């Protein structure tokens, strides 16, 4: 049976040759210019990285290896991981092989639970997740083989091993954190014959008599899996990994970035605003009531969470996928109905206001209301869900970058004094 490793072994030589020829022939070609505003503004829009796993054209939204995310919503997360790593969808045999690999690697070491149990009872779920990942660094195959000595061209192989081990254990760790932190009862074991996303849903212990919550989790894991290489979590993982830190160090670092309010907190803030509307009007408001509430929010100097995007200039197709799921499975839920009504009203208000470059909703505008419907009201846990998904993108980028021999990241910094001198000159 073909494995992910054997598939990569056949693909990597051609990847290396293509990129080597491109750099050799066109290495001096300029791909970007940097303004002073960009240098002081978080390098927004500066083209200075290569990420082949995904891209986000402003007029299309997320493309996974060139495929619109809206065309992948019926796929399993494992299929998306295979696609991210190889650039191809797995056939049935390859998918089964990957699922078997993840199942065989899924057992979380006992010492991880002992460490988590020793943490303060009010620890943040993200701190618990990151700690669990970091403490497992002792399992790193890459570090062990690098210490013994190995060829640079083989670095990707133990990195793939670490990535599969970590990905396999993440649902169990994340679900265990949920049940431990919020006193939901004993941990639920991994079920060998169930898919990766289905296992995560099952181990969370959310009531799911007809499998709808499991389908939401599969969709959630697909939609949040990757988003180019420049977002904080992906870029941090890449930067740390470029120093040849193993997957445990690199992914833990990336998730520390994801924990930041400006990156992973958005779905909580979006849901919070929706719940404010619900509480104020004791249910679903009229169009006029919602329009006034939105204007009051804007006129007070605040933003409407979930609307606008740093890159996109269209409705985020991931939002559309979540909204379609809600329309199918929970159209009468009042919190979902408010979220959907906001989509009908707020973009016109933002266009009228004239300040937003992008008046359309992003993925975070929808996801929280769906989770809330299933009784997952522990808002501080939402970023952990995001993390399990985004780990697929970070790990796939890490494997690909090791395969291509991407060097350590080391941009040049300058001082404000230097900037002033440039202006004077």
C-alpha positions in Angstrom: 0.0 0.0 0.0 1.3 3.4 -1.0 2.2 5.6 2.0 2.6 9.3 2.4 6.3 8.9 2.8 6.7 6.8 -0.4 4.6 9.4 -2.3 6.8 12.2 -1.1 9.9 10.2 -2.0 8.7 10.1 -5.6 7.8 13.8 -5.7 10.6 15.6 -3.9 13.4 15.2 -6.6 11.3 17.0 -9.2 10.4 19.8 -6.7 14.0 20.4 -5.9 15.0 20.4 -9.5 12.3 22.9 -10.5 13.1 25.3 -7.7 16.8 25.0 -8.2 16.5 25.8 -11.9 14.2 28.7 -11.1 16.6 30.3 -8.7 19.6 29.6 -10.9 18.0 31.3 -13.9 16.1 34.1 -12.2 17.7 34.6 -8.8 18.2 38.3 -9.3 14.6 39.0 -10.3 12.8 41.4 -7.9 9.6 40.1 -6.5 8.7 43.0 -4.1 9.4 46.5 -3.0 9.0 47.6 0.6 7.7 51.0 1.7 8.5 52.6 5.0 4.8 52.3 6.0 5.1 48.5 5.5 8.3 48.3 7.5 6.6 50.0 10.4 3.2 48.4 9.8 3.9 44.7 10.4 5.3 44.0 6.9 1.7 43.9 5.6 1.7 42.9 1.9 5.5 42.5 1.6 6.3 39.5 -0.7 9.2 37.9 1.1 8.2 34.2 1.6 7.2 31.2 -0.5 4.3 29.0 0.5 3.2 26.3 -1.9 0.6 24.7 0.3 -2.0 27.4 0.0 -2.7 31.0 -1.2 -5.4 33.6 -0.6 -6.1 35.7 -3.7 -8.1 38.8 -2.6 -10.9 38.1 -5.2 -11.2 34.3 -4.6 -10.4 33.4 -1.0 -8.4 30.4 0.2 -7.0 28.0 -2.4 -5.5 24.7 -1.1 -2.9 23.7 -3.7 -4.8 25.7 -6.2 -8.2 24.2 -5.3 -10.9 26.6 -4.0 -11.7 25.7 -0.4 -15.4 25.7 -1.3 -14.7 22.7 -3.5 -13.2 20.8 -0.6 -15.9 21.0 2.1 -17.0 17.4 1.6 -13.5 16.1 2.1 -12.0 14.6 5.3 -9.3 16.5 7.1 -6.9 13.6 6.4 -7.4 14.1 2.7 -6.7 17.8 3.1 -3.4 17.1 5.0 -2.3 14.7 2.2 -3.2 17.4 -0.4 -1.3 20.0 1.5 1.8 17.9 1.7 1.9 16.4 -1.8 -0.2 18.7 -3.9 -2.4 15.8 -4.9 -5.6 14.3 -3.5 -5.1 10.7 -2.1 -6.8 7.8 -3.7 -8.7 5.4 -1.5 -5.6 3.3 -0.7 -3.5 6.3 0.2 -6.2 7.7 2.4 -6.7 4.4 4.2 -2.9 4.2 4.7 -2.8 7.6 6.2 -5.7 6.9 8.5 -4.1 3.7 9.7 -0.9 5.6 10.3 -2.7 8.2 12.4 -4.6 5.6 14.3 -1.5 3.6 15.2 0.3 6.7 16.4 -2.7 8.2 18.4 -1.8 7.1 21.9 -0.8 10.1 24.0 2.1 9.3 26.4 1.0 9.0 30.0 3.5 11.6 31.2 1.6 14.2 29.2 -1.5 13.8 31.4 0.6 13.9 34.5 2.1 17.3 33.4 -1.3 18.7 32.6 -2.8 17.5 35.9 0.0 19.3 37.7 -0.9 22.7 36.1 -3.1 25.2 37.9 -6.8 24.2 37.6 -7.6 27.6 36.0 -4.9 27.4 33.3 -5.9 28.6 29.9 -6.7 25.7 27.5 -4.2 27.1 25.0 -1.4 27.0 27.6 -2.4 23.4 28.4 -2.3 22.4 24.7 1.1 24.1 24.1 2.6 22.6 27.2 1.5 19.1 26.1 3.0 19.6 22.7 6.3 20.9 24.1 6.7 18.2 26.8 6.4 15.6 24.0 9.5 17.0 22.4 11.4 14.1 24.0 9.7 12.0 21.3 11.3 13.8 18.4 12.6 11.5 15.7 14.2 14.4 13.9 16.2 15.5 16.9 17.4 12.0 17.6 18.5 11.4 14.0 20.0 14.8 13.5 22.1 14.3 16.7 23.4 11.0 15.3 24.2 12.6 11.9 22.3 12.5 8.7 22.3 14.1 5.2 20.6 17.4 4.7 18.5 16.0 1.9 17.0 13.5 4.3 15.8 16.0 6.9 12.3 15.8 5.7 11.9 12.1 6.6 12.2 12.3 10.4 10.3 15.6 10.1 7.4 13.7 8.5 7.6 11.1 11.3 7.4 13.9 13.9 4.5 15.5 12.0 2.5 12.3 11.8 3.0 11.5 15.4 2.0 15.0 16.5 -1.0 15.2 14.2 -2.2 11.8 15.4 -2.1 12.8 19.0 -3.5 16.3 18.8 -7.2 15.3 18.8 -6.7 13.2 22.0 -4.7 15.9 23.7 -7.1 18.7 22.7 -10.2 16.7 23.7 -8.5 15.7 27.0 -7.7 19.3 27.8 -11.4 20.2 27.2 -12.7 17.4 29.5 -10.1 18.1 32.1 -10.2 21.9 32.2 -14.0 22.2 32.1 -14.7 19.1 34.4 -16.5 17.1 31.7 -15.5 13.7 33.1 -12.9 11.1 32.2 -11.0 11.1 28.9 -12.6 9.2 26.0 -10.2 6.9 24.2 -9.4 7.1 20.5 -11.5 4.7 18.4 -9.3 2.8 15.9 -11.9 2.5 13.1 -13.1 6.1 13.1 -11.6 8.9 11.1 -9.4 11.6 12.6 -12.0 14.4 12.7 -14.7 12.0 13.8 -12.5 10.9 16.7 -11.9 14.5 17.8 -15.6 15.1 17.9 -16.3 11.8 19.8 -13.5 12.4 22.3 -14.8 15.9 23.2 -17.9 14.1 24.5 -20.5 16.6 23.0 -23.9 14.9 22.6 -24.2 14.0 18.9 -27.0 11.4 18.3 -27.1 11.9 14.5 -23.5 12.7 13.8 -24.1 16.3 12.9 -21.5 17.6 15.4 -18.9 15.2 14.0 -19.6 16.6 10.5 -19.2 20.1 11.8 -15.9 19.2 13.3 -14.7 17.7 10.1 -15.7 20.8 8.2 -14.1 23.1 10.9 -10.8 21.2 10.6 -10.8 21.5 6.8 -11.7 25.2 6.7 -9.1 26.3 9.2 -6.3 24.0 8.0 -4.1 26.5 6.2 -4.0 30.1 5.1 -0.8 31.0 3.3 2.6 31.3 5.1 2.5 34.9 6.4 -0.1 34.7 9.1 1.3 34.7 12.6 1.0 31.0 13.5 2.3 29.7 10.1 5.1 32.3 9.9 6.2 31.7 13.5 6.3 27.9 12.9 8.2 28.5 9.7 10.7 30.8 11.3 11.4 28.5 14.3 11.5 25.5 12.0 14.0 27.2 9.7 16.5 26.9 12.5 16.0 23.2 12.3 14.0 23.1 15.5 11.9 20.0 15.4 8.1 19.9 14.9 7.3 20.0 18.6 9.2 23.2 19.1 8.0 24.8 15.9 4.3 24.0 16.2 4.3 25.0 19.9 5.8 28.3 18.9 3.2 28.8 16.1 0.3 28.0 18.5 1.7 30.5 21.0 1.2 33.1 18.3 -2.3 31.7 17.5 -3.2 32.3 21.1 -2.8 36.1 20.6 -6.0 38.1 20.6 -5.3 39.5 17.1 -5.0 36.0 15.6 -7.0 33.3 17.3 -9.6 35.2 19.4 -11.7 36.5 16.5 -14.4 33.8 16.6 -15.0 34.4 20.3 -15.4 38.2 19.7 -17.8 37.6 16.8 -20.0 35.4 18.9 -19.8 37.8 21.8 -21.3 40.6 19.6 -24.0 38.3 18.3 -24.9 37.3 21.9 -25.0 41.0 22.8 -27.6 41.5 20.1 -29.6 38.5 21.4 -29.6 39.7 25.0 -30.5 43.3 24.1 -33.5 42.3 22.0 -34.4 39.1 23.9 -34.3 37.1 20.7 -33.9 37.9 17.0 -34.1 41.6 16.3 -36.0 43.2 13.4 -33.9 44.5 10.5 -34.3 48.0 11.7 -33.3 47.2 15.2 -30.2 45.4 14.0 -29.3 48.2 11.6 -29.5 50.7 14.5 -27.5 48.5 16.8 -24.8 48.1 14.1 -24.6 51.9 13.6 -24.4 52.4 17.4 -21.5 50.1 17.5 -19.7 51.9 14.7 -20.5 55.4 16.0 -19.0 54.4 19.4 -15.7 53.9 17.7 -15.8 50.1 17.7 -15.9 47.6 14.9 -18.3 44.9 14.1 -16.3 41.7 14.7 -16.0 39.3 11.8 -16.4 41.9 9.0 -13.4 42.9 7.0 -10.2 41.0 6.2 -6.6 41.9 5.8 -6.4 40.2 2.4 -9.9 39.4 1.1 -12.1 41.7 -0.9 -15.0 39.2 -1.2 -17.1 37.2 1.2 -14.8 34.6 2.7 -15.8 31.3 1.1 -15.1 29.6 4.5 -17.9 31.8 5.9 -20.2 30.7 3.2 -19.4 27.0 3.9 -20.2 27.4 7.6 -23.4 29.4 6.9 -24.6 26.8 4.4 -24.0 24.1 7.1 -26.1 26.2 9.6 -28.9 26.8 7.1 -29.1 23.0 6.5 -28.8 21.8 10.1 -30.0 24.6 12.4 -31.9 27.3 10.5 -34.2 28.1 13.4 -31.6 28.4 16.1 -31.8 32.1 17.2 -28.1 32.7 17.6 -27.4 31.3 14.1 -30.4 33.3 12.7 -29.0 36.5 14.1 -25.5 35.7 12.6 -27.2 35.1 9.2 -29.3 38.3 9.5 -26.1 40.3 10.2 -24.7 39.0 6.9 -27.8 40.4 5.1 -27.5 43.8 6.7 -24.0 44.8 7.9 -22.1 44.9 4.6 -24.4 47.6 3.2 -23.9 49.6 6.4 -20.1 49.3 6.2 -20.2 50.4 2.5 -22.3 53.4 3.6 -19.9 54.2 6.4 -17.0 54.1 3.8 -14.2 53.2 6.1 -13.9 49.5 5.6 -11.8 48.3 2.7 -13.6 45.0 2.8 -17.2 45.0 4.1 -17.7 41.3 3.8 -17.6 38.6 6.5 -14.6 36.4 7.2 -14.7 32.8 8.5 -14.8 33.9 12.2 -18.2 35.6 11.7 -19.9 32.2 11.5 -18.0 29.5 13.3 -18.8 30.5 16.9 -22.5 30.5 16.4 -22.4 26.9 15.2 -20.3 25.7 18.1 -22.7 27.5 20.5 -25.6 25.6 19.0 -24.1 22.3 20.1 -23.6 23.5 23.7 -19.9 24.3 23.4 -20.0 27.6 25.4 -16.5 27.5 26.9 -15.3 30.4 24.7 -11.6 30.1 25.9 -11.5 26.7 24.2 -12.4 27.9 20.8 -8.8 28.7 19.9 -7.8 25.1 20.7 -10.2 23.9 18.0 -8.5 26.4 15.6 -5.1 25.0 16.7 -5.9 21.4 15.9 -6.9 22.4 12.4 -4.1 24.9 11.8 -1.5 22.4 12.9 -2.2 20.6 9.6 -1.0 23.6 7.7 2.0 24.3 9.9 3.2 20.7 9.7 2.7 20.3 6.0 4.7 23.5 5.4 7.4 22.3 7.7 7.7 19.0 5.9 7.8 20.7 2.4 10.3 23.3 3.6 12.6 20.6 4.9 12.2 18.7 1.6 13.2 21.7 -0.3 16.1 22.7 1.9 14.8 26.1 2.7 17.5 27.9 4.8 17.2 29.7 8.1 15.1 32.8 8.0 17.1 36.0 8.6 15.7 39.2 7.3 17.7 42.4 7.7 16.4 45.0 10.2 17.3 48.7 10.2 17.0 51.5 12.8 14.7 54.5 12.7 17.8 56.6 12.4 18.6 54.7 9.2 15.0 55.3 8.0 15.4 59.1 8.6 18.6 59.1 6.7 17.0 57.5 3.7 14.2 60.1 3.7 16.8 62.9 3.9 18.8 61.4 1.1 
